[in-house]
C-alpha cells in the first residue's frame, strides 16, 4: 500500500532553516508529483509547491518563492522541503502529498515545525 | 489569503443532507475541471474525498458527491453521520502549476 513517512518534529529558532523529508513506498516514486502543504495551528491548508519527482522540476507558491526549496532523491524514494529564514508565523504542520492529475491522493502524517526563540 | 471562499461552518442532523460551497475568482474553479475536496479530522492528515469535480476515489462512500456551476463548486454529504463531523477543504488548480485551497468549512452533526 502507498505510504508516505515524514521526518520527526523540529524546533527551530527564528532565522534558521528546516528540512523535512518524506519517504515514499508502495508505488513507483518517479511516476507521481509530490506536493507540500502546510497548516498553521487552527488555520487552513496552504499550498507551498511541488516537485516533479522524475525530472526534478519544481513549482512554488509566490508566497514562499524566496524561501522554499523542494528537492527529491530518486535513489532513496524521498522528497524534501527546506524552508529558510524561519519566523514564528512558520510554526505549522507540514505535509507531503502524492499527486496525480491535480489530486493529492495520499498524504504523509505531517511534521510539526515550531519556530521559537 | 485564500482565493477560494467557503462558509466557515455548516451543520445538520444525522440522516440529513448538507452542501458546502466553494467559490472561486474566475481563474480557478470556473476555468479548470480540477477541483478536489478533502476531509480532515482533528489531529489527522487530510483525506481525498472528491477529485476532478465529481469523481470519488475507491473506498470513499457514495454519500459524498461533488458538482460545479460557474465559479462555484459544491460538496454534498447525504445521510449525514456522526463521523462526518470534520473540516472540509476545497482545492482548485489555478493554472501555471498553481494550486489554491479554500479556508475550510467545519461540519457539525447536531
Interface residues (C-beta under 8 A of the other chain):
Chain A: X35 X37 X44 X45 X46 X47 X50 X59 X61 X95 X97 X101 X102 X103 X104 X105 X106 X107 X108 X109 X110
Chain B: X2 X32 X34 X36 X38 X40 X45 X46 X47 X48 X51 X52 X57 X89 X91 X93 X96 X97 X98 X99 X100 X101 X102 X103 X104
